[in-house]
Amino acid sequence: MHNNPINNSVLILIPEKTDGDSINDFPDFNAKMIAKYFMNSRTFYCYDSIILNGGKKTEHDIEKIVSENNVSIIFFAPNGSDYGLSIEFFRRLKNQTGAKNVLWILDDEMIYDTLSKYYCQVFDAVVTCDYYATYAYQKLGIPSLYYFSSYSKSDFHPVEANKDIDVSFVGDCTKSDRAEYINFLRERGINVEVFGKGSDNGFIRKEGLSEIFSRTKINLNFTKVDKPSAYAWYLEDNPILNLVRQNKGRPMEIAMTNSFCLSEYSPSLAVTFEIGRDMDVFYDKMDLLEKVQYYLKNEDIRVQMANNAYQKAVNVYEAGIFIPRLLESLCDILANREYLPGQSKIFKNSIFKKNHINKLTSTMFRQLLKLRFGPAFETFTNLFQYGFGIFLISFIRGTKRGLVRVYLGIKEKYGKKHSTAFLPNKITQIGSKKSGVIVEMYPQERHSIG
């Protein structure tokens, strides 16, 4: 640890409070792990605040927290559509308070070209889950660190269970061509159990995952990125992403349960695990089928590879081990970075501008649905900041997307009910409760960097 700590107080900005009973709570988990490393920390749910209070009040509240609590590092962890806080705001925040800005990106394979590389212009460092993006940031003069998703051994661990599932997949079955691959295996006599959105078993809470992985002989992972949709709308102007293979956190979760993972190919997977020793990869449907058949017949090889991955996961990448090391390296960067002469201008291309207004449009409609008329009017006045042409294109897109999402939400709520029959003693679906908390404080003692 450092003898001269850079800071004892941090602010963590994430879009919204997640409901762990219906969606992955990984952003909240990361926020809590960061918070443990510092003496004082606060987590602020910026998009929740924008919906309730508007952009100006949200910016004012963030500035107040930073100044009153002597915050010296601000972590911003946006999702792919998080344009609510402007780039200009982060530059102003940095200049007025002297705090260091750190961009923490989970899905850079998808959003580097549309969001991250524009926001990073005013940030002091970046933590990214895309290994190859670290070099792209360095080309822009921004220090960056690679973070392969880490998890806690209290959440993911081996479970004593019979291996009574041949092949399983846990995840969103509506993404990309996952359903095609699963059906391909089933049509050729492979027994595949599927859990998650779009499956008969439905969403599985985190508490039930370790048992599923432990019961499964071959756990599948898919790496193609989302196709443009009402939820991944920010991808529609970047079709070359169809060629991208993304690092997923699933292989690490599986490894931490001492279970075997067979993953779709991703080039950066080999940075963390040794392919052929810790786990294996497939390249197409036939390759998947052949390797599933091979590993079902060769239990000893499968078990040895799972154990190799397990040892690496729990001794190197477990969150309590890896994240403190990552933050120590980050603090070194922030303390010692030498800045090149910078540009006063902030660069944005037309895709960024259209996405920005598209997001503001949907934000405005969401504010109206919640009867937040003042914030909605404020958002409306910001729709014209790039001119009428950008406004018209993006407003139409944002309106159309908003209507589609309302329809999908109604369909999901009143349509097919997801089964929770699998592992009934472990998995309990409860009603979703949206938290009204915008700021979470951690007043208890933390260890400083000293």
ZADRENMAR-21126 format. One record per residue (C-alpha): residue number from 1; x, y, z. Coordinates in steps of 0.25 Angstrom, whole numbers, plus 5000, padded with zeros to 4 digits. Example, Ala and Ser with C-alpha at 12.3 -4.5 7.8 and 13.67 -1.06 7.14 Angstrom:
REM residues 2
+-----+------+------+------+
! num !   c1 !   c2 !   c3 !
+-----+------+------+------+
!   1 ! 5049 ! 4982 ! 5031 !
!   2 ! 5055 ! 4996 ! 5029 !
+-----+------+------+------+
END
This chain:
REM residues 450
+-----+------+------+------+
! num !   c1 !   c2 !   c3 !
+-----+------+------+------+
!   1 ! 5000 ! 5000 ! 5000 !
!   2 ! 5004 ! 5014 ! 4998 !
!   3 ! 5011 ! 5022 ! 5009 !
!   4 ! 5005 ! 5035 ! 5004 !
!   5 ! 4991 ! 5033 ! 5001 !
!   6 ! 4985 ! 5041 ! 4990 !
!   7 ! 4971 ! 5042 ! 4996 !
!   8 ! 4962 ! 5037 ! 5007 !
!   9 ! 4949 ! 5041 ! 5001 !
!  10 ! 4942 ! 5037 ! 4988 !
!  11 ! 4929 ! 5038 ! 4980 !
!  12 ! 4924 ! 5027 ! 4972 !
!  13 ! 4914 ! 5031 ! 4961 !
!  14 ! 4906 ! 5020 ! 4955 !
!  15 ! 4893 ! 5021 ! 4947 !
!  16 ! 4882 ! 5015 ! 4955 !
!  17 ! 4879 ! 5006 ! 4967 !
!  18 ! 4878 ! 4992 ! 4962 !
!  19 ! 4868 ! 4982 ! 4967 !
!  20 ! 4876 ! 4969 ! 4969 !
!  21 ! 4863 ! 4961 ! 4968 !
!  22 ! 4861 ! 4964 ! 4953 !
!  23 ! 4875 ! 4969 ! 4948 !
!  24 ! 4890 ! 4967 ! 4949 !
!  25 ! 4894 ! 4976 ! 4961 !
!  26 ! 4909 ! 4976 ! 4956 !
!  27 ! 4910 ! 4991 ! 4956 !
!  28 ! 4905 ! 4992 ! 4971 !
!  29 ! 4915 ! 4981 ! 4974 !
!  30 ! 4927 ! 4989 ! 4968 !
!  31 ! 4923 ! 5001 ! 4975 !
!  32 ! 4923 ! 4994 ! 4989 !
!  33 ! 4936 ! 4988 ! 4986 !
!  34 ! 4942 ! 5001 ! 4982 !
!  35 ! 4936 ! 5007 ! 4995 !
!  36 ! 4943 ! 4997 ! 5004 !
!  37 ! 4956 ! 5002 ! 4999 !
!  38 ! 4955 ! 5017 ! 5004 !
!  39 ! 4952 ! 5023 ! 5017 !
!  40 ! 4940 ! 5031 ! 5013 !
!  41 ! 4931 ! 5028 ! 5001 !
!  42 ! 4918 ! 5031 ! 4995 !
!  43 ! 4910 ! 5025 ! 4983 !
!  44 ! 4901 ! 5034 ! 4976 !
!  45 ! 4890 ! 5029 ! 4966 !
!  46 ! 4891 ! 5040 ! 4955 !
!  47 ! 4881 ! 5035 ! 4945 !
!  48 ! 4871 ! 5033 ! 4956 !
!  49 ! 4873 ! 5047 ! 4961 !
!  50 ! 4872 ! 5053 ! 4947 !
!  51 ! 4858 ! 5046 ! 4945 !
!  52 ! 4853 ! 5052 ! 4959 !
!  53 ! 4861 ! 5065 ! 4960 !
!  54 ! 4866 ! 5069 ! 4946 !
!  55 ! 4880 ! 5070 ! 4941 !
!  56 ! 4883 ! 5084 ! 4947 !
!  57 ! 4879 ! 5080 ! 4961 !
!  58 ! 4886 ! 5067 ! 4959 !
!  59 ! 4899 ! 5074 ! 4955 !
!  60 ! 4898 ! 5083 ! 4967 !
!  61 ! 4896 ! 5072 ! 4977 !
!  62 ! 4908 ! 5065 ! 4971 !
!  63 ! 4917 ! 5078 ! 4972 !
!  64 ! 4912 ! 5080 ! 4987 !
!  65 ! 4915 ! 5066 ! 4991 !
!  66 ! 4929 ! 5067 ! 4985 !
!  67 ! 4932 ! 5081 ! 4991 !
!  68 ! 4926 ! 5078 ! 5005 !
!  69 ! 4933 ! 5064 ! 5007 !
!  70 ! 4946 ! 5068 ! 5001 !
!  71 ! 4945 ! 5057 ! 4990 !
!  72 ! 4957 ! 5055 ! 4983 !
!  73 ! 4954 ! 5044 ! 4973 !
!  74 ! 4941 ! 5043 ! 4965 !
!  75 ! 4937 ! 5029 ! 4959 !
!  76 ! 4927 ! 5030 ! 4947 !
!  77 ! 4922 ! 5016 ! 4943 !
!  78 ! 4912 ! 5019 ! 4931 !
!  79 ! 4905 ! 5008 ! 4924 !
!  80 ! 4904 ! 5009 ! 4908 !
!  81 ! 4893 ! 5019 ! 4908 !
!  82 ! 4897 ! 5028 ! 4920 !
!  83 ! 4898 ! 5042 ! 4913 !
!  84 ! 4891 ! 5049 ! 4925 !
!  85 ! 4903 ! 5056 ! 4931 !
!  86 ! 4910 ! 5063 ! 4920 !
!  87 ! 4925 ! 5063 ! 4917 !
!  88 ! 4925 ! 5078 ! 4919 !
!  89 ! 4920 ! 5075 ! 4933 !
!  90 ! 4931 ! 5066 ! 4937 !
!  91 ! 4942 ! 5076 ! 4932 !
!  92 ! 4935 ! 5087 ! 4940 !
!  93 ! 4935 ! 5078 ! 4952 !
!  94 ! 4950 ! 5075 ! 4951 !
!  95 ! 4954 ! 5089 ! 4949 !
!  96 ! 4946 ! 5095 ! 4960 !
!  97 ! 4948 ! 5084 ! 4971 !
!  98 ! 4962 ! 5078 ! 4967 !
!  99 ! 4956 ! 5064 ! 4968 !
! 100 ! 4962 ! 5053 ! 4959 !
! 101 ! 4952 ! 5047 ! 4949 !
! 102 ! 4952 ! 5032 ! 4947 !
! 103 ! 4944 ! 5026 ! 4936 !
! 104 ! 4940 ! 5011 ! 4940 !
! 105 ! 4934 ! 5004 ! 4927 !
! 106 ! 4929 ! 4990 ! 4927 !
! 107 ! 4924 ! 4988 ! 4913 !
! 108 ! 4935 ! 4995 ! 4905 !
! 109 ! 4935 ! 4985 ! 4894 !
! 110 ! 4921 ! 4991 ! 4890 !
! 111 ! 4922 ! 5006 ! 4895 !
! 112 ! 4936 ! 5010 ! 4893 !
! 113 ! 4933 ! 5016 ! 4879 !
! 114 ! 4920 ! 5023 ! 4883 !
! 115 ! 4922 ! 5027 ! 4897 !
! 116 ! 4935 ! 5024 ! 4905 !
! 117 ! 4945 ! 5031 ! 4895 !
! 118 ! 4938 ! 5044 ! 4896 !
! 119 ! 4936 ! 5044 ! 4911 !
! 120 ! 4950 ! 5040 ! 4914 !
! 121 ! 4955 ! 5054 ! 4908 !
! 122 ! 4952 ! 5060 ! 4922 !
! 123 ! 4956 ! 5048 ! 4930 !
! 124 ! 4969 ! 5046 ! 4938 !
! 125 ! 4969 ! 5030 ! 4936 !
! 126 ! 4960 ! 5019 ! 4931 !
! 127 ! 4958 ! 5005 ! 4936 !
! 128 ! 4952 ! 4996 ! 4925 !
! 129 ! 4947 ! 4982 ! 4924 !
! 130 ! 4952 ! 4982 ! 4909 !
! 131 ! 4967 ! 4978 ! 4909 !
! 132 ! 4969 ! 4984 ! 4895 !
! 133 ! 4962 ! 4997 ! 4899 !
! 134 ! 4974 ! 5000 ! 4908 !
! 135 ! 4983 ! 5002 ! 4896 !
! 136 ! 4972 ! 5011 ! 4889 !
! 137 ! 4972 ! 5020 ! 4902 !
! 138 ! 4987 ! 5021 ! 4902 !
! 139 ! 4986 ! 5026 ! 4888 !
! 140 ! 4978 ! 5037 ! 4893 !
! 141 ! 4987 ! 5040 ! 4904 !
! 142 ! 4978 ! 5034 ! 4915 !
! 143 ! 4985 ! 5024 ! 4925 !
! 144 ! 4976 ! 5012 ! 4926 !
! 145 ! 4976 ! 4999 ! 4934 !
! 146 ! 4970 ! 4985 ! 4930 !
! 147 ! 4959 ! 4979 ! 4939 !
! 148 ! 4954 ! 4965 ! 4936 !
! 149 ! 4941 ! 4964 ! 4944 !
! 150 ! 4944 ! 4960 ! 4958 !
! 151 ! 4934 ! 4954 ! 4968 !
! 152 ! 4933 ! 4950 ! 4983 !
! 153 ! 4935 ! 4936 ! 4987 !
! 154 ! 4923 ! 4938 ! 4997 !
! 155 ! 4915 ! 4940 ! 4984 !
! 156 ! 4921 ! 4929 ! 4975 !
! 157 ! 4927 ! 4917 ! 4981 !
! 158 ! 4927 ! 4901 ! 4979 !
! 159 ! 4914 ! 4894 ! 4984 !
! 160 ! 4914 ! 4879 ! 4987 !
! 161 ! 4904 ! 4874 ! 4976 !
! 162 ! 4902 ! 4863 ! 4966 !
! 163 ! 4906 ! 4866 ! 4952 !
! 164 ! 4892 ! 4864 ! 4947 !
! 165 ! 4892 ! 4874 ! 4936 !
! 166 ! 4900 ! 4871 ! 4924 !
! 167 ! 4900 ! 4885 ! 4918 !
! 168 ! 4894 ! 4898 ! 4923 !
! 169 ! 4894 ! 4913 ! 4919 !
! 170 ! 4891 ! 4924 ! 4928 !
! 171 ! 4888 ! 4938 ! 4922 !
! 172 ! 4879 ! 4946 ! 4913 !
! 173 ! 4874 ! 4936 ! 4902 !
! 174 ! 4869 ! 4947 ! 4893 !
! 175 ! 4883 ! 4953 ! 4890 !
! 176 ! 4890 ! 4951 ! 4877 !
! 177 ! 4889 ! 4936 ! 4872 !
! 178 ! 4889 ! 4929 ! 4885 !
! 179 ! 4876 ! 4922 ! 4884 !
! 180 ! 4881 ! 4917 ! 4870 !
! 181 ! 4893 ! 4910 ! 4876 !
! 182 ! 4885 ! 4904 ! 4888 !
! 183 ! 4874 ! 4899 ! 4878 !
! 184 ! 4885 ! 4893 ! 4869 !
! 185 ! 4891 ! 4885 ! 4881 !
! 186 ! 4877 ! 4880 ! 4885 !
! 187 ! 4873 ! 4876 ! 4871 !
! 188 ! 4885 ! 4867 ! 4871 !
! 189 ! 4882 ! 4860 ! 4884 !
! 190 ! 4889 ! 4869 ! 4894 !
! 191 ! 4882 ! 4871 ! 4907 !
! 192 ! 4883 ! 4886 ! 4910 !
! 193 ! 4877 ! 4894 ! 4921 !
! 194 ! 4875 ! 4909 ! 4920 !
! 195 ! 4872 ! 4919 ! 4930 !
! 196 ! 4870 ! 4934 ! 4928 !
! 197 ! 4862 ! 4944 ! 4920 !
! 198 ! 4855 ! 4937 ! 4909 !
! 199 ! 4856 ! 4923 ! 4915 !
! 200 ! 4845 ! 4915 ! 4922 !
! 201 ! 4853 ! 4915 ! 4935 !
! 202 ! 4853 ! 4931 ! 4935 !
! 203 ! 4863 ! 4940 ! 4942 !
! 204 ! 4871 ! 4933 ! 4953 !
! 205 ! 4876 ! 4941 ! 4965 !
! 206 ! 4891 ! 4941 ! 4968 !
! 207 ! 4888 ! 4932 ! 4980 !
! 208 ! 4884 ! 4921 ! 4971 !
! 209 ! 4896 ! 4922 ! 4961 !
! 210 ! 4907 ! 4914 ! 4968 !
! 211 ! 4898 ! 4902 ! 4970 !
! 212 ! 4894 ! 4902 ! 4955 !
! 213 ! 4909 ! 4903 ! 4951 !
! 214 ! 4913 ! 4892 ! 4961 !
! 215 ! 4902 ! 4883 ! 4956 !
! 216 ! 4906 ! 4885 ! 4941 !
! 217 ! 4917 ! 4877 ! 4934 !
! 218 ! 4918 ! 4887 ! 4923 !
! 219 ! 4915 ! 4902 ! 4925 !
! 220 ! 4913 ! 4910 ! 4912 !
! 221 ! 4917 ! 4925 ! 4910 !
! 222 ! 4914 ! 4933 ! 4898 !
! 223 ! 4922 ! 4946 ! 4894 !
! 224 ! 4915 ! 4952 ! 4882 !
! 225 ! 4910 ! 4966 ! 4886 !
! 226 ! 4896 ! 4971 ! 4886 !
! 227 ! 4889 ! 4974 ! 4873 !
! 228 ! 4882 ! 4988 ! 4872 !
! 229 ! 4869 ! 4987 ! 4879 !
! 230 ! 4860 ! 4996 ! 4888 !
! 231 ! 4870 ! 4993 ! 4899 !
! 232 ! 4883 ! 4994 ! 4891 !
! 233 ! 4879 ! 5005 ! 4882 !
! 234 ! 4892 ! 5012 ! 4883 !
! 235 ! 4898 ! 5001 ! 4874 !
! 236 ! 4890 ! 5004 ! 4862 !
! 237 ! 4900 ! 5013 ! 4855 !
! 238 ! 4911 ! 5004 ! 4858 !
! 239 ! 4908 ! 4991 ! 4850 !
! 240 ! 4923 ! 4986 ! 4850 !
! 241 ! 4921 ! 4982 ! 4864 !
! 242 ! 4914 ! 4970 ! 4858 !
! 243 ! 4929 ! 4965 ! 4857 !
! 244 ! 4933 ! 4968 ! 4871 !
! 245 ! 4934 ! 4957 ! 4882 !
! 246 ! 4932 ! 4962 ! 4896 !
! 247 ! 4939 ! 4958 ! 4909 !
! 248 ! 4928 ! 4953 ! 4919 !
! 249 ! 4928 ! 4951 ! 4934 !
! 250 ! 4921 ! 4938 ! 4933 !
! 251 ! 4934 ! 4930 ! 4931 !
! 252 ! 4940 ! 4936 ! 4944 !
! 253 ! 4927 ! 4933 ! 4951 !
! 254 ! 4927 ! 4918 ! 4946 !
! 255 ! 4942 ! 4917 ! 4950 !
! 256 ! 4940 ! 4921 ! 4964 !
! 257 ! 4930 ! 4910 ! 4966 !
! 258 ! 4941 ! 4900 ! 4961 !
! 259 ! 4932 ! 4896 ! 4949 !
! 260 ! 4936 ! 4895 ! 4934 !
! 261 ! 4933 ! 4906 ! 4924 !
! 262 ! 4933 ! 4904 ! 4909 !
! 263 ! 4932 ! 4918 ! 4903 !
! 264 ! 4930 ! 4924 ! 4890 !
! 265 ! 4943 ! 4930 ! 4885 !
! 266 ! 4947 ! 4944 ! 4890 !
! 267 ! 4962 ! 4949 ! 4887 !
! 268 ! 4963 ! 4955 ! 4901 !
! 269 ! 4959 ! 4943 ! 4909 !
! 270 ! 4973 ! 4937 ! 4907 !
! 271 ! 4978 ! 4949 ! 4914 !
! 272 ! 4972 ! 4944 ! 4927 !
! 273 ! 4971 ! 4929 ! 4925 !
! 274 ! 4979 ! 4919 ! 4917 !
! 275 ! 4971 ! 4913 ! 4906 !
! 276 ! 4972 ! 4898 ! 4906 !
! 277 ! 4977 ! 4897 ! 4920 !
! 278 ! 4967 ! 4905 ! 4929 !
! 279 ! 4955 ! 4905 ! 4919 !
! 280 ! 4952 ! 4903 ! 4904 !
! 281 ! 4946 ! 4911 ! 4893 !
! 282 ! 4937 ! 4909 ! 4881 !
! 283 ! 4937 ! 4916 ! 4868 !
! 284 ! 4924 ! 4912 ! 4861 !
! 285 ! 4912 ! 4902 ! 4863 !
! 286 ! 4919 ! 4890 ! 4858 !
! 287 ! 4932 ! 4893 ! 4867 !
! 288 ! 4922 ! 4895 ! 4879 !
! 289 ! 4915 ! 4881 ! 4876 !
! 290 ! 4928 ! 4874 ! 4875 !
! 291 ! 4934 ! 4879 ! 4887 !
! 292 ! 4922 ! 4877 ! 4895 !
! 293 ! 4922 ! 4863 ! 4891 !
! 294 ! 4937 ! 4862 ! 4894 !
! 295 ! 4936 ! 4867 ! 4908 !
! 296 ! 4924 ! 4860 ! 4912 !
! 297 ! 4932 ! 4847 ! 4909 !
! 298 ! 4945 ! 4852 ! 4916 !
! 299 ! 4941 ! 4855 ! 4930 !
! 300 ! 4955 ! 4854 ! 4936 !
! 301 ! 4960 ! 4865 ! 4926 !
! 302 ! 4948 ! 4874 ! 4929 !
! 303 ! 4950 ! 4873 ! 4944 !
! 304 ! 4965 ! 4876 ! 4943 !
! 305 ! 4962 ! 4888 ! 4934 !
! 306 ! 4951 ! 4893 ! 4944 !
! 307 ! 4961 ! 4892 ! 4955 !
! 308 ! 4972 ! 4900 ! 4948 !
! 309 ! 4962 ! 4911 ! 4945 !
! 310 ! 4957 ! 4910 ! 4960 !
! 311 ! 4971 ! 4912 ! 4966 !
! 312 ! 4974 ! 4924 ! 4957 !
! 313 ! 4960 ! 4930 ! 4960 !
! 314 ! 4961 ! 4929 ! 4975 !
! 315 ! 4975 ! 4933 ! 4977 !
! 316 ! 4977 ! 4944 ! 4966 !
! 317 ! 4964 ! 4949 ! 4962 !
! 318 ! 4955 ! 4948 ! 4974 !
! 319 ! 4949 ! 4962 ! 4977 !
! 320 ! 4955 ! 4963 ! 4991 !
! 321 ! 4969 ! 4961 ! 4984 !
! 322 ! 4969 ! 4967 ! 4971 !
! 323 ! 4961 ! 4980 ! 4973 !
! 324 ! 4970 ! 4985 ! 4984 !
! 325 ! 4982 ! 4983 ! 4975 !
! 326 ! 4975 ! 4989 ! 4963 !
! 327 ! 4971 ! 5002 ! 4972 !
! 328 ! 4986 ! 5002 ! 4977 !
! 329 ! 4991 ! 5003 ! 4963 !
! 330 ! 4980 ! 5013 ! 4959 !
! 331 ! 4984 ! 5022 ! 4971 !
! 332 ! 4999 ! 5021 ! 4966 !
! 333 ! 4994 ! 5026 ! 4953 !
! 334 ! 4986 ! 5038 ! 4958 !
! 335 ! 4998 ! 5042 ! 4967 !
! 336 ! 5009 ! 5042 ! 4957 !
! 337 ! 5002 ! 5044 ! 4944 !
! 338 ! 5009 ! 5055 ! 4935 !
! 339 ! 4999 ! 5063 ! 4926 !
! 340 ! 5002 ! 5066 ! 4912 !
! 341 ! 4997 ! 5080 ! 4907 !
! 342 ! 4982 ! 5078 ! 4904 !
! 343 ! 4972 ! 5083 ! 4895 !
! 344 ! 4961 ! 5092 ! 4901 !
! 345 ! 4951 ! 5087 ! 4891 !
! 346 ! 4943 ! 5075 ! 4894 !
! 347 ! 4942 ! 5066 ! 4881 !
! 348 ! 4928 ! 5059 ! 4878 !
! 349 ! 4924 ! 5053 ! 4865 !
! 350 ! 4910 ! 5052 ! 4859 !
! 351 ! 4907 ! 5039 ! 4865 !
! 352 ! 4910 ! 5043 ! 4879 !
! 353 ! 4902 ! 5055 ! 4877 !
! 354 ! 4890 ! 5047 ! 4872 !
! 355 ! 4891 ! 5037 ! 4883 !
! 356 ! 4892 ! 5048 ! 4893 !
! 357 ! 4879 ! 5055 ! 4888 !
! 358 ! 4872 ! 5041 ! 4886 !
! 359 ! 4875 ! 5038 ! 4901 !
! 360 ! 4870 ! 5052 ! 4906 !
! 361 ! 4857 ! 5049 ! 4898 !
! 362 ! 4854 ! 5036 ! 4905 !
! 363 ! 4858 ! 5043 ! 4918 !
! 364 ! 4848 ! 5054 ! 4916 !
! 365 ! 4837 ! 5044 ! 4913 !
! 366 ! 4841 ! 5036 ! 4926 !
! 367 ! 4840 ! 5049 ! 4934 !
! 368 ! 4826 ! 5052 ! 4928 !
! 369 ! 4822 ! 5038 ! 4932 !
! 370 ! 4826 ! 5041 ! 4946 !
! 371 ! 4819 ! 5054 ! 4946 !
! 372 ! 4832 ! 5062 ! 4947 !
! 373 ! 4828 ! 5073 ! 4938 !
! 374 ! 4839 ! 5083 ! 4943 !
! 375 ! 4851 ! 5073 ! 4940 !
! 376 ! 4844 ! 5069 ! 4927 !
! 377 ! 4843 ! 5083 ! 4922 !
! 378 ! 4858 ! 5086 ! 4925 !
! 379 ! 4861 ! 5073 ! 4918 !
! 380 ! 4853 ! 5078 ! 4906 !
! 381 ! 4861 ! 5091 ! 4905 !
! 382 ! 4874 ! 5083 ! 4904 !
! 383 ! 4869 ! 5075 ! 4892 !
! 384 ! 4873 ! 5086 ! 4882 !
! 385 ! 4887 ! 5088 ! 4886 !
! 386 ! 4893 ! 5082 ! 4874 !
! 387 ! 4884 ! 5088 ! 4864 !
! 388 ! 4870 ! 5085 ! 4858 !
! 389 ! 4875 ! 5074 ! 4848 !
! 390 ! 4881 ! 5066 ! 4860 !
! 391 ! 4869 ! 5069 ! 4868 !
! 392 ! 4859 ! 5064 ! 4858 !
! 393 ! 4866 ! 5051 ! 4855 !
! 394 ! 4868 ! 5048 ! 4869 !
! 395 ! 4855 ! 5052 ! 4874 !
! 396 ! 4848 ! 5043 ! 4865 !
! 397 ! 4857 ! 5031 ! 4868 !
! 398 ! 4856 ! 5034 ! 4883 !
! 399 ! 4841 ! 5035 ! 4882 !
! 400 ! 4839 ! 5022 ! 4874 !
! 401 ! 4849 ! 5015 ! 4884 !
! 402 ! 4841 ! 5020 ! 4896 !
! 403 ! 4828 ! 5014 ! 4890 !
! 404 ! 4834 ! 5001 ! 4887 !
! 405 ! 4840 ! 5000 ! 4901 !
! 406 ! 4826 ! 5003 ! 4907 !
! 407 ! 4820 ! 4992 ! 4899 !
! 408 ! 4831 ! 4982 ! 4902 !
! 409 ! 4830 ! 4985 ! 4917 !
! 410 ! 4815 ! 4983 ! 4917 !
! 411 ! 4817 ! 4970 ! 4909 !
! 412 ! 4827 ! 4965 ! 4919 !
! 413 ! 4818 ! 4969 ! 4931 !
! 414 ! 4805 ! 4963 ! 4926 !
! 415 ! 4810 ! 4953 ! 4916 !
! 416 ! 4817 ! 4939 ! 4919 !
! 417 ! 4821 ! 4937 ! 4933 !
! 418 ! 4834 ! 4932 ! 4936 !
! 419 ! 4836 ! 4919 ! 4943 !
! 420 ! 4844 ! 4918 ! 4956 !
! 421 ! 4842 ! 4903 ! 4958 !
! 422 ! 4857 ! 4900 ! 4957 !
! 423 ! 4864 ! 4900 ! 4970 !
! 424 ! 4851 ! 4904 ! 4978 !
! 425 ! 4858 ! 4904 ! 4991 !
! 426 ! 4869 ! 4914 ! 4986 !
! 427 ! 4862 ! 4923 ! 4976 !
! 428 ! 4850 ! 4932 ! 4981 !
! 429 ! 4844 ! 4942 ! 4971 !
! 430 ! 4839 ! 4954 ! 4979 !
! 431 ! 4832 ! 4967 ! 4974 !
! 432 ! 4841 ! 4978 ! 4969 !
! 433 ! 4843 ! 4990 ! 4978 !
! 434 ! 4850 ! 5002 ! 4972 !
! 435 ! 4858 ! 5009 ! 4982 !
! 436 ! 4856 ! 5023 ! 4984 !
! 437 ! 4870 ! 5025 ! 4990 !
! 438 ! 4879 ! 5034 ! 4981 !
! 439 ! 4891 ! 5034 ! 4990 !
! 440 ! 4897 ! 5023 ! 4999 !
! 441 ! 4907 ! 5027 ! 5009 !
! 442 ! 4918 ! 5018 ! 5016 !
! 443 ! 4921 ! 5024 ! 5029 !
! 444 ! 4927 ! 5012 ! 5035 !
! 445 ! 4943 ! 5011 ! 5037 !
! 446 ! 4950 ! 5008 ! 5024 !
! 447 ! 4965 ! 5006 ! 5022 !
! 448 ! 4972 ! 5018 ! 5016 !
! 449 ! 4983 ! 5016 ! 5005 !
! 450 ! 4994 ! 5019 ! 5015 !
+-----+------+------+------+
END
